[in-house]
Amino acid sequence: MALVDVKGTKSKTLYLLVTCSMDVNRANLARAVIQNLKEQNEEVAFFRDLLIFDNNSKYQDHFKDFPVGVKVAYSNINIGYWSAIYWVLKNYQKIFQRNYQYIYIIESDLYHFGLRKISDCELFLDKNSNVGSVRTQEFSVRCRFLYDKKYAWFPWPKKNSVVSQRNAITNEKVWFKKLSSTESIWVTNFHTKLPALNRMSAMVSVFDRLAASSTKITEIEFMSFYHDIYKLTGLLDGGAFRILNDINSPGLSGSYSPQEVLDRSGYRGTRVDQIIVDGFDVKVV
């Protein structure tokens, strides 16, 4: 099966899926995510604007499930999640021969149920130049208590979608404001996330700052640098994805597995890491 040409205007968004399957569990997750993305692509064609960056996966069977034409960047070593994103930010123009206004990062354990809503998020950012990004993780403003991390130990919260409802930079309680009664997107003081619709120009600026650091970088630094540029964030009510993996899931996790376990497997952490800019090769096919 090959990609089919889709008539119409060019996408404003580059979609990026980063994979690194170092154990059977991660390989199974990757296959499930790819099958999910194929289903989403039937609703809204985005594969022509999708780049997969593979961090030297031990298990690579999942790639055969993609149609011919989807671009894949293979690294000869595992450079980690952060370095993969930075490489793409610096090289995507050569690969696609064009610019994008936005970037939408898909992690290899995210299940999407509403990628068609990304076009609404693009329009929202087009109209609101003071808003830096749109968060698309499953969330309900009306029922926000179901998604509050401080209630995660109760039986009723959405376990795979709970988040801290305080701004990670200012420690302010998160607020929500509607700009229009017809909008499905709220303006908030939430910090942004990597898996969100982020402005390409802001991402390049933030990652240049992160790459300039000689020490390890963290999610908080990313959020802080982005907050320096944009104080406001959009939030898609209902969301577009939920997380498949959590602290109780089997296998490796860059967020939850002990560092010594990650080191033995060759897997790199995702919450804390260092951006690598040389000493590796990437082949794009």
N, C-alpha and C positions, 0 to 999 in steps of 0.2 A: 504493500500500500504506500502510495506517495502522497505528498501534500497537494491539496487542490488550491488553485488560485482563487482568492476571494476579492471580488471587485469592491471598490469603495475607497474611502480615505485611509491613509496609512495610520497605523496605531501610534499613539503618543507614548506608549509604555513598552519598555523592554522587560520581559519576564525572565527571571533567572532561577533555575533550580540547581541547588548545590547538593551533590551526592557523595557519600563516602561509606560504602558498605564493607565493614571490616569483620562482621560476624553474621551469622544466619539471620538473627532477628532484624538487623538493619537492612539486610538484603530483602527480607520479606516485607518490611515497611516500604522500602523503595518501590517494590513491585506494586504494592497496593496503591501508593501515591501516584505512580505512573498510570495505572489503570484508571484511577479517579480523574487524572488530568486529561486522559483521552476522552472520557465521558464529558468533561467540561468543555473540551474543544469542539464537541459536536453541537453544543449550545451556543458558543461564541468562539469563533476561530481565532486562536492566538498563537498557534504553533509556529507560524512564520516569524514571530517576534519572540520566540523562546530560545534561550541558550541554556544548555546543561553544562555545568562545570563538574567534572568528576575528579575527586581527590584520590586517584590511584586505588580505586576500590579493589578489594580482594575478590569480591563476588560482583560480576558484571552482567549477569544474565538479563537484568532488567532492561538493558539498552535495546535488546532485540524486539521489545514491545513497541518501540516508537516507529512511526512511519518514516520512510526515506525522506530526507530533506530537513529534518530537525537537526540543528547545529549542536554538536557536542565538543567541548574542550576537555581533552584528557591531559592531566598533569602527570608527569613521570614519578613524582613523589607526592605524599600528602602534605600540602602546605597549609592546611587548615581552612576553616570557614571564612575567617576575616581576610586572609590573604587571597583566597579565591575571589571574594567580592571585589577587593581592590584591583586584582588583575583584570577582572571584567570591566570595571569602571574605566580603566586605562586603555583597554583594547577593543571594546565592543564596536567602536566606530569603524575600525578596520575590518571587522568580521561582517557587519551588516551594511557597511557603506552608507551610513546615515546617522543622524542624531536622534535621541529620544528625550522627551521632556521629563519622563518619570521612569522609575524602576520599581518593579514589584518582585520581591524576593520570596521564593517558595522553599521552605526547608523540607527535608526528606521524610518528615513525619507529620505533615500537614494534610488534612483531608478537606478539600474544598466542596462547598455546596452552592456557591453563588459567585463564581468568577465573572458572570455576566454583569455583576454590579460594579465592576472596576470602571466601566465607562462612566457611570454616575459619579464615581469618585474623581475621575479625571476632570469632568465638567465642574465639579465643586471646587477643585484647586484652580482651574482656569479662572473662575469667577472671584475667588478669594485669595488674592496674592499675599495676604498676611498670614495665611495658614500654611504650615510647612509640610503636612502629610495627612494621610487618612489611615487610621487603624482599622483593620478588617477582621480581626479575630472575633469569633462568636461572642456577642455581648448584647444585653438588653438594657437600655437606659431605664425603662419603666420597672423592670425586675432586676435592678443592678445588684441587689443583695444576693442573688443566685450566683453571681460572678465575683464576689468579694473574697479575696484570699484569706481574710481574717476569720471567715466562717467555714473554711475548707474542711474542718474536722467534723462539721455537722453532716447528717445524711443527705440533705437536700441540695447542696450547691452543685453546679456543673463542674465536676471535678477536673476535667481536662481544659477548662476555660477560665478558671479563677485567676484573678490578677489583683495586685495591690492597687487599691483605689486612692492612692496618694501619688502626687508627682514625685518621681524619684530624685529630681534635682532640687526642687524648692520645698519638698515635704508638705506641700499644701494638699488639702483634701480636694479631690477632683470634682469639678463642676461641669455642667452641661448646659448649652444654650442653643436653641433653634434659631436660625436666621430666617427661615420661612416655614410656614405650617405644612407645606407640601414636600419639604426636604426629608429624606431618610437619613441625612448626615447631620450630626450635631457638631458644633464647635466646642472644644474642651480645653482645659489646661493639662490634660494628660501629656506625658512625654511620648515621643514616637518610639517605634520598635523597628528592628531590621525587617521582619516579615510584615510589611505594610506598604501602602503606596507612598513612596517618598519622592521628593523632587530630585532629579538627576544632578542639577547644579549643586544643591546642598550636600548630597551624598559625596560628590567628588571633593568638595571643600573639606567636609568632615573627615573623610578617609585620608586625605593628604595630611591633615593634622595628626591623625592616629599613626600613619606610617612614619612620620617624622620622629616619633617617640623611640628612644633606644631601649625602653623597658617594655614589659608586658602591658597590654591594654585590656580594658574591661568594657562591659556593656554600659556601665555608668558613664564612662568617659565619652562613649559614642552619644549617649543621650544628652550629656552636658554640652558637647560641642554642637549638636544639632539645635539644642535649646538656645545657644548663643545666637543662632541665625533666626530661628522661628520660635516664638513663645506660645503659639497656638497650634493645636492639632485637631484634625477632624476625626470623627468616629462614626463608622457605618453602623447604624442601628440594626441589630440582627446578625451582622457580620457576614463573612464570606468563607471562613474556614474554622475548623476546630483541630486541636492537637491530638494525634493518635497515641503518642508516647507520653509516659509520666514517670514519676519517681518509683512506682511499683512495677513498671514494665520490665520484662527480661531483656538481657543483652546489654550492649554498650549504649551509653548516652553521654554526649559531650557536656550536658548540663548536670547530670546526676551521678555518673559513675566516678568512683574514687580515682585520683590522679594516677596512682600506681597501676591500676587496672587499665587505664587509657594508655599509659606508657608501654605496657607489655604488648598491647594489641597494635600499636602504631597509630592509634586514634588520637586526635587532638581535641582539647577542650573548646567549648564554644562561648562560655561566659568569660574566660580569661585566656588570652593567647598573645602572640606577637606576630605582627605583620611581616611576612617574608617578601622581599622584592627581587631577589636574584638567587641563583644556585639551583634552578629547576627549569624544565622545559614543558611547554604546553603545545599539544598538537590539536588543531581544530579540524573536524571532519563533518 
